[in-house]
Amino acid sequence: MSLKIDRQAYAEMFGPTVGDKIRLADTELWIEVEQDLTTYGEEVKFGGGKVIR
């Protein structure tokens, strides 16, 4: 069984992924995610406050 969600919902739950553009704070600077090493299904979803490895 697979579940499909749109990009906006995915970004809201797990953060940005490849191709997403993010505005940096209150500047006019934008960055684009070029590479995401996260394996789908292995996303971390909690505010642990430490680096997840």
mmCIF entry with sequence, helices, sheets and N, C-alpha, C, O atoms, coordinates in Angstrom:
data_MODEL
# 
_entry.id   MODEL 
# 
_entity.id                         1 
_entity.type                       polymer 
_entity.pdbx_number_of_molecules   1 
# 
_entity_poly.entity_id                      1 
_entity_poly.type                           'polypeptide(L)' 
_entity_poly.nstd_linkage                   no 
_entity_poly.nstd_monomer                   no 
_entity_poly.pdbx_seq_one_letter_code       MSLKIDRQAYAEMFGPTVGDKIRLADTELWIEVEQDLTTYGEEVKFGGGKVIR 
_entity_poly.pdbx_seq_one_letter_code_can   MSLKIDRQAYAEMFGPTVGDKIRLADTELWIEVEQDLTTYGEEVKFGGGKVIR 
_entity_poly.pdbx_strand_id                 A 
# 
loop_
_entity_poly_seq.entity_id 
_entity_poly_seq.num 
_entity_poly_seq.mon_id 
_entity_poly_seq.hetero 
1 1  MET n 
1 2  SER n 
1 3  LEU n 
1 4  LYS n 
1 5  ILE n 
1 6  ASP n 
1 7  ARG n 
1 8  GLN n 
1 9  ALA n 
1 10 TYR n 
1 11 ALA n 
1 12 GLU n 
1 13 MET n 
1 14 PHE n 
1 15 GLY n 
1 16 PRO n 
1 17 THR n 
1 18 VAL n 
1 19 GLY n 
1 20 ASP n 
1 21 LYS n 
1 22 ILE n 
1 23 ARG n 
1 24 LEU n 
1 25 ALA n 
1 26 ASP n 
1 27 THR n 
1 28 GLU n 
1 29 LEU n 
1 30 TRP n 
1 31 ILE n 
1 32 GLU n 
1 33 VAL n 
1 34 GLU n 
1 35 GLN n 
1 36 ASP n 
1 37 LEU n 
1 38 THR n 
1 39 THR n 
1 40 TYR n 
1 41 GLY n 
1 42 GLU n 
1 43 GLU n 
1 44 VAL n 
1 45 LYS n 
1 46 PHE n 
1 47 GLY n 
1 48 GLY n 
1 49 GLY n 
1 50 LYS n 
1 51 VAL n 
1 52 ILE n 
1 53 ARG n 
# 
_struct_asym.id          A 
_struct_asym.entity_id   1 
# 
_struct_conf.conf_type_id            HELX_P 
_struct_conf.id                      HELX_P1 
_struct_conf.pdbx_PDB_helix_id       AA1 
_struct_conf.beg_label_comp_id       ARG 
_struct_conf.beg_label_asym_id       A 
_struct_conf.beg_label_seq_id        7 
_struct_conf.pdbx_beg_PDB_ins_code   ? 
_struct_conf.end_label_comp_id       PHE 
_struct_conf.end_label_asym_id       A 
_struct_conf.end_label_seq_id        14 
_struct_conf.pdbx_end_PDB_ins_code   ? 
_struct_conf.beg_auth_comp_id        ARG 
_struct_conf.beg_auth_asym_id        A 
_struct_conf.beg_auth_seq_id         7 
_struct_conf.end_auth_comp_id        PHE 
_struct_conf.end_auth_asym_id        A 
_struct_conf.end_auth_seq_id         14 
_struct_conf.pdbx_PDB_helix_class    1 
_struct_conf.details                 ? 
_struct_conf.pdbx_PDB_helix_length   8 
# 
_struct_conf_type.id          HELX_P 
_struct_conf_type.criteria    ? 
_struct_conf_type.reference   ? 
# 
_struct_sheet.id               AA1 
_struct_sheet.type             ? 
_struct_sheet.number_strands   2 
_struct_sheet.details          ? 
# 
_struct_sheet_order.sheet_id     AA1 
_struct_sheet_order.range_id_1   1 
_struct_sheet_order.range_id_2   2 
_struct_sheet_order.offset       ? 
_struct_sheet_order.sense        anti-parallel 
# 
loop_
_struct_sheet_range.sheet_id 
_struct_sheet_range.id 
_struct_sheet_range.beg_label_comp_id 
_struct_sheet_range.beg_label_asym_id 
_struct_sheet_range.beg_label_seq_id 
_struct_sheet_range.pdbx_beg_PDB_ins_code 
_struct_sheet_range.end_label_comp_id 
_struct_sheet_range.end_label_asym_id 
_struct_sheet_range.end_label_seq_id 
_struct_sheet_range.pdbx_end_PDB_ins_code 
_struct_sheet_range.beg_auth_comp_id 
_struct_sheet_range.beg_auth_asym_id 
_struct_sheet_range.beg_auth_seq_id 
_struct_sheet_range.end_auth_comp_id 
_struct_sheet_range.end_auth_asym_id 
_struct_sheet_range.end_auth_seq_id 
AA1 1 LYS A 21 ? ARG A 23 ? LYS A 21 ARG A 23 
AA1 2 TRP A 30 ? GLU A 32 ? TRP A 30 GLU A 32 
# 
loop_
_atom_site.group_PDB 
_atom_site.id 
_atom_site.type_symbol 
_atom_site.label_atom_id 
_atom_site.label_alt_id 
_atom_site.label_comp_id 
_atom_site.label_asym_id 
_atom_site.label_entity_id 
_atom_site.label_seq_id 
_atom_site.pdbx_PDB_ins_code 
_atom_site.Cartn_x 
_atom_site.Cartn_y 
_atom_site.Cartn_z 
_atom_site.occupancy 
_atom_site.B_iso_or_equiv 
_atom_site.pdbx_formal_charge 
_atom_site.auth_seq_id 
_atom_site.auth_comp_id 
_atom_site.auth_asym_id 
_atom_site.auth_atom_id 
_atom_site.pdbx_PDB_model_num 
ATOM 1   N N  . MET A 1 1  ? 0.847  -1.179 0.000  1.00 0.00 ? 1  MET A N  1 
ATOM 2   C CA . MET A 1 1  ? 0.000  0.000  0.000  1.00 0.00 ? 1  MET A CA 1 
ATOM 3   C C  . MET A 1 1  ? 0.889  1.238  0.000  1.00 0.00 ? 1  MET A C  1 
ATOM 4   O O  . MET A 1 1  ? 1.803  1.352  0.817  1.00 0.00 ? 1  MET A O  1 
ATOM 5   N N  . SER A 1 2  ? 0.629  2.135  -0.889 1.00 0.00 ? 2  SER A N  1 
ATOM 6   C CA . SER A 1 2  ? 1.394  3.374  -0.915 1.00 0.00 ? 2  SER A CA 1 
ATOM 7   C C  . SER A 1 2  ? 0.453  4.548  -0.697 1.00 0.00 ? 2  SER A C  1 
ATOM 8   O O  . SER A 1 2  ? -0.733 4.490  -1.022 1.00 0.00 ? 2  SER A O  1 
ATOM 9   N N  . LEU A 1 3  ? 1.001  5.591  -0.150 1.00 0.00 ? 3  LEU A N  1 
ATOM 10  C CA . LEU A 1 3  ? 0.238  6.794  0.132  1.00 0.00 ? 3  LEU A CA 1 
ATOM 11  C C  . LEU A 1 3  ? 0.894  7.941  -0.604 1.00 0.00 ? 3  LEU A C  1 
ATOM 12  O O  . LEU A 1 3  ? 2.114  8.095  -0.549 1.00 0.00 ? 3  LEU A O  1 
ATOM 13  N N  . LYS A 1 4  ? 0.117  8.736  -1.282 1.00 0.00 ? 4  LYS A N  1 
ATOM 14  C CA . LYS A 1 4  ? 0.664  9.893  -1.983 1.00 0.00 ? 4  LYS A CA 1 
ATOM 15  C C  . LYS A 1 4  ? 0.144  11.160 -1.322 1.00 0.00 ? 4  LYS A C  1 
ATOM 16  O O  . LYS A 1 4  ? -1.051 11.304 -1.066 1.00 0.00 ? 4  LYS A O  1 
ATOM 17  N N  . ILE A 1 5  ? 1.068  12.072 -1.053 1.00 0.00 ? 5  ILE A N  1 
ATOM 18  C CA . ILE A 1 5  ? 0.688  13.380 -0.531 1.00 0.00 ? 5  ILE A CA 1 
ATOM 19  C C  . ILE A 1 5  ? 1.336  14.432 -1.410 1.00 0.00 ? 5  ILE A C  1 
ATOM 20  O O  . ILE A 1 5  ? 2.355  14.172 -2.050 1.00 0.00 ? 5  ILE A O  1 
ATOM 21  N N  . ASP A 1 6  ? 0.748  15.619 -1.444 1.00 0.00 ? 6  ASP A N  1 
ATOM 22  C CA . ASP A 1 6  ? 1.329  16.661 -2.291 1.00 0.00 ? 6  ASP A CA 1 
ATOM 23  C C  . ASP A 1 6  ? 2.577  17.253 -1.638 1.00 0.00 ? 6  ASP A C  1 
ATOM 24  O O  . ASP A 1 6  ? 2.828  17.050 -0.450 1.00 0.00 ? 6  ASP A O  1 
ATOM 25  N N  . ARG A 1 7  ? 3.354  17.987 -2.435 1.00 0.00 ? 7  ARG A N  1 
ATOM 26  C CA . ARG A 1 7  ? 4.640  18.533 -1.971 1.00 0.00 ? 7  ARG A CA 1 
ATOM 27  C C  . ARG A 1 7  ? 4.469  19.452 -0.765 1.00 0.00 ? 7  ARG A C  1 
ATOM 28  O O  . ARG A 1 7  ? 5.278  19.420 0.162  1.00 0.00 ? 7  ARG A O  1 
ATOM 29  N N  . GLN A 1 8  ? 3.421  20.265 -0.776 1.00 0.00 ? 8  GLN A N  1 
ATOM 30  C CA . GLN A 1 8  ? 3.194  21.203 0.324  1.00 0.00 ? 8  GLN A CA 1 
ATOM 31  C C  . GLN A 1 8  ? 2.960  20.456 1.634  1.00 0.00 ? 8  GLN A C  1 
ATOM 32  O O  . GLN A 1 8  ? 3.536  20.813 2.662  1.00 0.00 ? 8  GLN A O  1 
ATOM 33  N N  . ALA A 1 9  ? 2.130  19.438 1.607  1.00 0.00 ? 9  ALA A N  1 
ATOM 34  C CA . ALA A 1 9  ? 1.853  18.654 2.816  1.00 0.00 ? 9  ALA A CA 1 
ATOM 35  C C  . ALA A 1 9  ? 3.114  17.940 3.296  1.00 0.00 ? 9  ALA A C  1 
ATOM 36  O O  . ALA A 1 9  ? 3.375  17.893 4.498  1.00 0.00 ? 9  ALA A O  1 
ATOM 37  N N  . TYR A 1 10 ? 3.899  17.384 2.372  1.00 0.00 ? 10 TYR A N  1 
ATOM 38  C CA . TYR A 1 10 ? 5.148  16.705 2.736  1.00 0.00 ? 10 TYR A CA 1 
ATOM 39  C C  . TYR A 1 10 ? 6.101  17.693 3.414  1.00 0.00 ? 10 TYR A C  1 
ATOM 40  O O  . TYR A 1 10 ? 6.678  17.385 4.457  1.00 0.00 ? 10 TYR A O  1 
ATOM 41  N N  . ALA A 1 11 ? 6.264  18.876 2.821  1.00 0.00 ? 11 ALA A N  1 
ATOM 42  C CA . ALA A 1 11 ? 7.174  19.884 3.380  1.00 0.00 ? 11 ALA A CA 1 
ATOM 43  C C  . ALA A 1 11 ? 6.722  20.331 4.769  1.00 0.00 ? 11 ALA A C  1 
ATOM 44  O O  . ALA A 1 11 ? 7.553  20.563 5.647  1.00 0.00 ? 11 ALA A O  1 
ATOM 45  N N  . GLU A 1 12 ? 5.419  20.451 4.969  1.00 0.00 ? 12 GLU A N  1 
ATOM 46  C CA . GLU A 1 12 ? 4.912  20.855 6.278  1.00 0.00 ? 12 GLU A CA 1 
ATOM 47  C C  . GLU A 1 12 ? 5.175  19.792 7.343  1.00 0.00 ? 12 GLU A C  1 
ATOM 48  O O  . GLU A 1 12 ? 5.408  20.124 8.505  1.00 0.00 ? 12 GLU A O  1 
ATOM 49  N N  . MET A 1 13 ? 5.139  18.525 6.955  1.00 0.00 ? 13 MET A N  1 
ATOM 50  C CA . MET A 1 13 ? 5.355  17.441 7.923  1.00 0.00 ? 13 MET A CA 1 
ATOM 51  C C  . MET A 1 13 ? 6.828  17.127 8.153  1.00 0.00 ? 13 MET A C  1 
ATOM 52  O O  . MET A 1 13 ? 7.244  16.920 9.293  1.00 0.00 ? 13 MET A O  1 
ATOM 53  N N  . PHE A 1 14 ? 7.627  17.090 7.078  1.00 0.00 ? 14 PHE A N  1 
ATOM 54  C CA . PHE A 1 14 ? 8.992  16.582 7.171  1.00 0.00 ? 14 PHE A CA 1 
ATOM 55  C C  . PHE A 1 14 ? 10.072 17.583 6.780  1.00 0.00 ? 14 PHE A C  1 
ATOM 56  O O  . PHE A 1 14 ? 11.258 17.285 6.921  1.00 0.00 ? 14 PHE A O  1 
ATOM 57  N N  . GLY A 1 15 ? 9.696  18.748 6.296  1.00 0.00 ? 15 GLY A N  1 
ATOM 58  C CA . GLY A 1 15 ? 10.676 19.728 5.849  1.00 0.00 ? 15 GLY A CA 1 
ATOM 59  C C  . GLY A 1 15 ? 10.890 19.654 4.348  1.00 0.00 ? 15 GLY A C  1 
ATOM 60  O O  . GLY A 1 15 ? 10.337 18.786 3.673  1.00 0.00 ? 15 GLY A O  1 
ATOM 61  N N  . PRO A 1 16 ? 11.693 20.567 3.833  1.00 0.00 ? 16 PRO A N  1 
ATOM 62  C CA . PRO A 1 16 ? 11.894 20.650 2.391  1.00 0.00 ? 16 PRO A CA 1 
ATOM 63  C C  . PRO A 1 16 ? 12.663 19.458 1.837  1.00 0.00 ? 16 PRO A C  1 
ATOM 64  O O  . PRO A 1 16 ? 13.401 18.791 2.562  1.00 0.00 ? 16 PRO A O  1 
ATOM 65  N N  . THR A 1 17 ? 12.483 19.199 0.550  1.00 0.00 ? 17 THR A N  1 
ATOM 66  C CA . THR A 1 17 ? 13.191 18.132 -0.141 1.00 0.00 ? 17 THR A CA 1 
ATOM 67  C C  . THR A 1 17 ? 13.665 18.652 -1.500 1.00 0.00 ? 17 THR A C  1 
ATOM 68  O O  . THR A 1 17 ? 13.472 19.828 -1.811 1.00 0.00 ? 17 THR A O  1 
ATOM 69  N N  . VAL A 1 18 ? 14.268 17.808 -2.291 1.00 0.00 ? 18 VAL A N  1 
ATOM 70  C CA . VAL A 1 18 ? 14.870 18.203 -3.567 1.00 0.00 ? 18 VAL A CA 1 
ATOM 71  C C  . VAL A 1 18 ? 13.887 19.013 -4.413 1.00 0.00 ? 18 VAL A C  1 
ATOM 72  O O  . VAL A 1 18 ? 12.736 18.625 -4.612 1.00 0.00 ? 18 VAL A O  1 
ATOM 73  N N  . GLY A 1 19 ? 14.381 20.146 -4.902 1.00 0.00 ? 19 GLY A N  1 
ATOM 74  C CA . GLY A 1 19 ? 13.574 21.008 -5.762 1.00 0.00 ? 19 GLY A CA 1 
ATOM 75  C C  . GLY A 1 19 ? 12.827 22.094 -5.019 1.00 0.00 ? 19 GLY A C  1 
ATOM 76  O O  . GLY A 1 19 ? 12.369 23.056 -5.635 1.00 0.00 ? 19 GLY A O  1 
ATOM 77  N N  . ASP A 1 20 ? 12.691 21.962 -3.702 1.00 0.00 ? 20 ASP A N  1 
ATOM 78  C CA . ASP A 1 20 ? 11.989 22.978 -2.923 1.00 0.00 ? 20 ASP A CA 1 
ATOM 79  C C  . ASP A 1 20 ? 12.869 24.213 -2.774 1.00 0.00 ? 20 ASP A C  1 
ATOM 80  O O  . ASP A 1 20 ? 14.090 24.109 -2.658 1.00 0.00 ? 20 ASP A O  1 
ATOM 81  N N  . LYS A 1 21 ? 12.235 25.384 -2.779 1.00 0.00 ? 21 LYS A N  1 
ATOM 82  C CA . LYS A 1 21 ? 12.947 26.647 -2.576 1.00 0.00 ? 21 LYS A CA 1 
ATOM 83  C C  . LYS A 1 21 ? 12.505 27.237 -1.250 1.00 0.00 ? 21 LYS A C  1 
ATOM 84  O O  . LYS A 1 21 ? 11.323 27.219 -0.906 1.00 0.00 ? 21 LYS A O  1 
ATOM 85  N N  . ILE A 1 22 ? 13.483 27.766 -0.506 1.00 0.00 ? 22 ILE A N  1 
ATOM 86  C CA . ILE A 1 22 ? 13.229 28.287 0.831  1.00 0.00 ? 22 ILE A CA 1 
ATOM 87  C C  . ILE A 1 22 ? 13.758 29.706 0.914  1.00 0.00 ? 22 ILE A C  1 
ATOM 88  O O  . ILE A 1 22 ? 14.892 29.983 0.523  1.00 0.00 ? 22 ILE A O  1 
ATOM 89  N N  . ARG A 1 23 ? 12.928 30.597 1.425  1.00 0.00 ? 23 ARG A N  1 
ATOM 90  C CA . ARG A 1 23 ? 13.357 31.982 1.624  1.00 0.00 ? 23 ARG A CA 1 
ATOM 91  C C  . ARG A 1 23 ? 14.103 32.069 2.948  1.00 0.00 ? 23 ARG A C  1 
ATOM 92  O O  . ARG A 1 23 ? 13.648 31.534 3.959  1.00 0.00 ? 23 ARG A O  1 
ATOM 93  N N  . LEU A 1 24 ? 15.246 32.741 2.940  1.00 0.00 ? 24 LEU A N  1 
ATOM 94  C CA . LEU A 1 24 ? 16.064 32.869 4.142  1.00 0.00 ? 24 LEU A CA 1 
ATOM 95  C C  . LEU A 1 24 ? 15.606 34.060 4.978  1.00 0.00 ? 24 LEU A C  1 
ATOM 96  O O  . LEU A 1 24 ? 15.827 35.217 4.620  1.00 0.00 ? 24 LEU A O  1 
ATOM 97  N N  . ALA A 1 25 ? 14.972 33.750 6.082  1.00 0.00 ? 25 ALA A N  1 
ATOM 98  C CA . ALA A 1 25 ? 14.501 34.726 7.064  1.00 0.00 ? 25 ALA A CA 1 
ATOM 99  C C  . ALA A 1 25 ? 13.751 35.868 6.394  1.00 0.00 ? 25 ALA A C  1 
ATOM 100 O O  . ALA A 1 25 ? 12.873 35.629 5.565  1.00 0.00 ? 25 ALA A O  1 
ATOM 101 N N  . ASP A 1 26 ? 14.088 37.102 6.741  1.00 0.00 ? 26 ASP A N  1 
ATOM 102 C CA . ASP A 1 26 ? 13.378 38.251 6.181  1.00 0.00 ? 26 ASP A CA 1 
ATOM 103 C C  . ASP A 1 26 ? 14.184 38.929 5.078  1.00 0.00 ? 26 ASP A C  1 
ATOM 104 O O  . ASP A 1 26 ? 14.069 40.137 4.871  1.00 0.00 ? 26 ASP A O  1 
ATOM 105 N N  . THR A 1 27 ? 14.999 38.151 4.371  1.00 0.00 ? 27 THR A N  1 
ATOM 106 C CA . THR A 1 27 ? 15.794 38.688 3.263  1.00 0.00 ? 27 THR A CA 1 
ATOM 107 C C  . THR A 1 27 ? 15.126 38.337 1.942  1.00 0.00 ? 27 THR A C  1 
ATOM 108 O O  . THR A 1 27 ? 14.098 37.660 1.912  1.00 0.00 ? 27 THR A O  1 
ATOM 109 N N  . GLU A 1 28 ? 15.713 38.797 0.870  1.00 0.00 ? 28 GLU A N  1 
ATOM 110 C CA . GLU A 1 28 ? 15.249 38.427 -0.466 1.00 0.00 ? 28 GLU A CA 1 
ATOM 111 C C  . GLU A 1 28 ? 16.097 37.288 -1.023 1.00 0.00 ? 28 GLU A C  1 
ATOM 112 O O  . GLU A 1 28 ? 16.093 37.042 -2.229 1.00 0.00 ? 28 GLU A O  1 
ATOM 113 N N  . LEU A 1 29 ? 16.826 36.592 -0.149 1.00 0.00 ? 29 LEU A N  1 
ATOM 114 C CA . LEU A 1 29 ? 17.670 35.477 -0.582 1.00 0.00 ? 29 LEU A CA 1 
ATOM 115 C C  . LEU A 1 29 ? 16.877 34.179 -0.534 1.00 0.00 ? 29 LEU A C  1 
ATOM 116 O O  . LEU A 1 29 ? 16.159 33.909 0.428  1.00 0.00 ? 29 LEU A O  1 
ATOM 117 N N  . TRP A 1 30 ? 17.021 33.379 -1.589 1.00 0.00 ? 30 TRP A N  1 
ATOM 118 C CA . TRP A 1 30 ? 16.344 32.086 -1.689 1.00 0.00 ? 30 TRP A CA 1 
ATOM 119 C C  . TRP A 1 30 ? 17.374 31.000 -1.921 1.00 0.00 ? 30 TRP A C  1 
ATOM 120 O O  . TRP A 1 30 ? 18.362 31.216 -2.623 1.00 0.00 ? 30 TRP A O  1 
ATOM 121 N N  . ILE A 1 31 ? 17.150 29.830 -1.334 1.00 0.00 ? 31 ILE A N  1 
ATOM 122 C CA . ILE A 1 31 ? 18.000 28.675 -1.611 1.00 0.00 ? 31 ILE A CA 1 
ATOM 123 C C  . ILE A 1 31 ? 17.117 27.566 -2.173 1.00 0.00 ? 31 ILE A C  1 
ATOM 124 O O  . ILE A 1 31 ? 15.913 27.522 -1.917 1.00 0.00 ? 31 ILE A O  1 
ATOM 125 N N  . GLU A 1 32 ? 17.733 26.671 -2.941 1.00 0.00 ? 32 GLU A N  1 
ATOM 126 C CA . GLU A 1 32 ? 17.013 25.527 -3.490 1.00 0.00 ? 32 GLU A CA 1 
ATOM 127 C C  . GLU A 1 32 ? 17.716 24.256 -3.039 1.00 0.00 ? 32 GLU A C  1 
ATOM 128 O O  . GLU A 1 32 ? 18.937 24.145 -3.151 1.00 0.00 ? 32 GLU A O  1 
ATOM 129 N N  . VAL A 1 33 ? 16.955 23.305 -2.534 1.00 0.00 ? 33 VAL A N  1 
ATOM 130 C CA . VAL A 1 33 ? 17.510 22.023 -2.100 1.00 0.00 ? 33 VAL A CA 1 
ATOM 131 C C  . VAL A 1 33 ? 17.919 21.242 -3.342 1.00 0.00 ? 33 VAL A C  1 
ATOM 132 O O  . VAL A 1 33 ? 17.088 20.939 -4.197 1.00 0.00 ? 33 VAL A O  1 
ATOM 133 N N  . GLU A 1 34 ? 19.215 20.916 -3.435 1.00 0.00 ? 34 GLU A N  1 
ATOM 134 C CA . GLU A 1 34 ? 19.729 20.192 -4.600 1.00 0.00 ? 34 GLU A CA 1 
ATOM 135 C C  . GLU A 1 34 ? 19.837 18.698 -4.352 1.00 0.00 ? 34 GLU A C  1 
ATOM 136 O O  . GLU A 1 34 ? 19.741 17.904 -5.289 1.00 0.00 ? 34 GLU A O  1 
ATOM 137 N N  . GLN A 1 35 ? 20.037 18.304 -3.089 1.00 0.00 ? 35 GLN A N  1 
ATOM 138 C CA . GLN A 1 35 ? 20.229 16.893 -2.778 1.00 0.00 ? 35 GLN A CA 1 
ATOM 139 C C  . GLN A 1 35 ? 19.617 16.594 -1.414 1.00 0.00 ? 35 GLN A C  1 
ATOM 140 O O  . GLN A 1 35 ? 19.750 17.382 -0.478 1.00 0.00 ? 35 GLN A O  1 
ATOM 141 N N  . ASP A 1 36 ? 18.955 15.468 -1.311 1.00 0.00 ? 36 ASP A N  1 
ATOM 142 C CA . ASP A 1 36 ? 18.351 15.030 -0.058 1.00 0.00 ? 36 ASP A CA 1 
ATOM 143 C C  . ASP A 1 36 ? 18.746 13.574 0.156  1.00 0.00 ? 36 ASP A C  1 
ATOM 144 O O  . ASP A 1 36 ? 18.366 12.705 -0.629 1.00 0.00 ? 36 ASP A O  1 
ATOM 145 N N  . LEU A 1 37 ? 19.498 13.307 1.200  1.00 0.00 ? 37 LEU A N  1 
ATOM 146 C CA . LEU A 1 37 ? 19.992 11.955 1.454  1.00 0.00 ? 37 LEU A CA 1 
ATOM 147 C C  . LEU A 1 37 ? 19.049 11.129 2.326  1.00 0.00 ? 37 LEU A C  1 
ATOM 148 O O  . LEU A 1 37 ? 19.381 10.010 2.715  1.00 0.00 ? 37 LEU A O  1 
ATOM 149 N N  . THR A 1 38 ? 17.875 11.679 2.632  1.00 0.00 ? 38 THR A N  1 
ATOM 150 C CA . THR A 1 38 ? 16.890 10.952 3.422  1.00 0.00 ? 38 THR A CA 1 
ATOM 151 C C  . THR A 1 38 ? 16.217 9.889  2.565  1.00 0.00 ? 38 THR A C  1 
ATOM 152 O O  . THR A 1 38 ? 15.811 10.163 1.436  1.00 0.00 ? 38 THR A O  1 
ATOM 153 N N  . THR A 1 39 ? 16.100 8.688  3.092  1.00 0.00 ? 39 THR A N  1 
ATOM 154 C CA . THR A 1 39 ? 15.387 7.616  2.407  1.00 0.00 ? 39 THR A CA 1 
ATOM 155 C C  . THR A 1 39 ? 13.902 7.762  2.712  1.00 0.00 ? 39 THR A C  1 
ATOM 156 O O  . THR A 1 39 ? 13.518 7.911  3.872  1.00 0.00 ? 39 THR A O  1 
ATOM 157 N N  . TYR A 1 40 ? 13.073 7.720  1.686  1.00 0.00 ? 40 TYR A N  1 
ATOM 158 C CA . TYR A 1 40 ? 11.640 7.851  1.910  1.00 0.00 ? 40 TYR A CA 1 
ATOM 159 C C  . TYR A 1 40 ? 11.151 6.754  2.846  1.00 0.00 ? 40 TYR A C  1 
ATOM 160 O O  . TYR A 1 40 ? 11.477 5.579  2.679  1.00 0.00 ? 40 TYR A O  1 
ATOM 161 N N  . GLY A 1 41 ? 10.368 7.162  3.825  1.00 0.00 ? 41 GLY A N  1 
ATOM 162 C CA . GLY A 1 41 ? 9.890  6.238  4.843  1.00 0.00 ? 41 GLY A CA 1 
ATOM 163 C C  . GLY A 1 41 ? 10.736 6.280  6.101  1.00 0.00 ? 41 GLY A C  1 
ATOM 164 O O  . GLY A 1 41 ? 10.342 5.727  7.128  1.00 0.00 ? 41 GLY A O  1 
ATOM 165 N N  . GLU A 1 42 ? 11.897 6.928  6.040  1.00 0.00 ? 42 GLU A N  1 
ATOM 166 C CA . GLU A 1 42 ? 12.805 7.016  7.188  1.00 0.00 ? 42 GLU A CA 1 
ATOM 167 C C  . GLU A 1 42 ? 12.893 8.448  7.728  1.00 0.00 ? 42 GLU A C  1 
ATOM 168 O O  . GLU A 1 42 ? 13.835 8.778  8.448  1.00 0.00 ? 42 GLU A O  1 
ATOM 169 N N  . GLU A 1 43 ? 11.932 9.287  7.389  1.00 0.00 ? 43 GLU A N  1 
ATOM 170 C CA . GLU A 1 43 ? 11.952 10.666 7.848  1.00 0.00 ? 43 GLU A CA 1 
ATOM 171 C C  . GLU A 1 43 ? 11.742 10.718 9.361  1.00 0.00 ? 43 GLU A C  1 
ATOM 172 O O  . GLU A 1 43 ? 11.008 9.906  9.924  1.00 0.00 ? 43 GLU A O  1 
ATOM 173 N N  . VAL A 1 44 ? 12.384 11.670 10.000 1.00 0.00 ? 44 VAL A N  1 
ATOM 174 C CA . VAL A 1 44 ? 12.238 11.858 11.441 1.00 0.00 ? 44 VAL A CA 1 
ATOM 175 C C  . VAL A 1 44 ? 11.178 12.925 11.661 1.00 0.00 ? 44 VAL A C  1 
ATOM 176 O O  . VAL A 1 44 ? 11.195 13.971 11.013 1.00 0.00 ? 44 VAL A O  1 
ATOM 177 N N  . LYS A 1 45 ? 10.260 12.659 12.574 1.00 0.00 ? 45 LYS A N  1 
ATOM 178 C CA . LYS A 1 45 ? 9.199  13.630 12.829 1.00 0.00 ? 45 LYS A CA 1 
ATOM 179 C C  . LYS A 1 45 ? 8.996  13.821 14.329 1.00 0.00 ? 45 LYS A C  1 
ATOM 180 O O  . LYS A 1 45 ? 8.012  13.348 14.897 1.00 0.00 ? 45 LYS A O  1 
ATOM 181 N N  . PHE A 1 46 ? 9.925  14.512 14.956 1.00 0.00 ? 46 PHE A N  1 
ATOM 182 C CA . PHE A 1 46 ? 9.763  14.927 16.341 1.00 0.00 ? 46 PHE A CA 1 
ATOM 183 C C  . PHE A 1 46 ? 10.796 16.001 16.628 1.00 0.00 ? 46 PHE A C  1 
ATOM 184 O O  . PHE A 1 46 ? 11.803 16.096 15.926 1.00 0.00 ? 46 PHE A O  1 
ATOM 185 N N  . GLY A 1 47 ? 10.563 16.794 17.629 1.00 0.00 ? 47 GLY A N  1 
ATOM 186 C CA . GLY A 1 47 ? 11.470 17.881 17.971 1.00 0.00 ? 47 GLY A CA 1 
ATOM 187 C C  . GLY A 1 47 ? 12.464 17.454 19.025 1.00 0.00 ? 47 GLY A C  1 
ATOM 188 O O  . GLY A 1 47 ? 12.401 17.926 20.160 1.00 0.00 ? 47 GLY A O  1 
ATOM 189 N N  . GLY A 1 48 ? 13.374 16.577 18.674 1.00 0.00 ? 48 GLY A N  1 
ATOM 190 C CA . GLY A 1 48 ? 14.344 16.055 19.625 1.00 0.00 ? 48 GLY A CA 1 
ATOM 191 C C  . GLY A 1 48 ? 15.362 17.078 20.087 1.00 0.00 ? 48 GLY A C  1 
ATOM 192 O O  . GLY A 1 48 ? 15.916 16.955 21.180 1.00 0.00 ? 48 GLY A O  1 
ATOM 193 N N  . GLY A 1 49 ? 15.615 18.098 19.256 1.00 0.00 ? 49 GLY A N  1 
ATOM 194 C CA . GLY A 1 49 ? 16.560 19.128 19.644 1.00 0.00 ? 49 GLY A CA 1 
ATOM 195 C C  . GLY A 1 49 ? 18.011 18.758 19.422 1.00 0.00 ? 49 GLY A C  1 
ATOM 196 O O  . GLY A 1 49 ? 18.890 19.580 19.679 1.00 0.00 ? 49 GLY A O  1 
ATOM 197 N N  . LYS A 1 50 ? 18.292 17.568 18.961 1.00 0.00 ? 50 LYS A N  1 
ATOM 198 C CA . LYS A 1 50 ? 19.659 17.133 18.673 1.00 0.00 ? 50 LYS A CA 1 
ATOM 199 C C  . LYS A 1 50 ? 19.726 16.644 17.241 1.00 0.00 ? 50 LYS A C  1 
ATOM 200 O O  . LYS A 1 50 ? 18.704 16.391 16.604 1.00 0.00 ? 50 LYS A O  1 
ATOM 201 N N  . VAL A 1 51 ? 20.931 16.517 16.754 1.00 0.00 ? 51 VAL A N  1 
ATOM 202 C CA . VAL A 1 51 ? 21.122 16.022 15.396 1.00 0.00 ? 51 VAL A CA 1 
ATOM 203 C C  . VAL A 1 51 ? 20.720 14.552 15.325 1.00 0.00 ? 51 VAL A C  1 
ATOM 204 O O  . VAL A 1 51 ? 21.125 13.749 16.164 1.00 0.00 ? 51 VAL A O  1 
ATOM 205 N N  . ILE A 1 52 ? 19.934 14.213 14.333 1.00 0.00 ? 52 ILE A N  1 
ATOM 206 C CA . ILE A 1 52 ? 19.503 12.826 14.133 1.00 0.00 ? 52 ILE A CA 1 
ATOM 207 C C  . ILE A 1 52 ? 20.433 12.189 13.117 1.00 0.00 ? 52 ILE A C  1 
ATOM 208 O O  . ILE A 1 52 ? 20.586 12.712 12.013 1.00 0.00 ? 52 ILE A O  1 
ATOM 209 N N  . ARG A 1 53 ? 21.050 11.084 13.462 1.00 0.00 ? 53 ARG A N  1 
ATOM 210 C CA . ARG A 1 53 ? 21.968 10.409 12.531 1.00 0.00 ? 53 ARG A CA 1 
ATOM 211 C C  . ARG A 1 53 ? 21.544 8.991  12.333 1.00 0.00 ? 53 ARG A C  1 
ATOM 212 O O  . ARG A 1 53 ? 22.185 8.253  11.586 1.00 0.00 ? 53 ARG A O  1 
# 
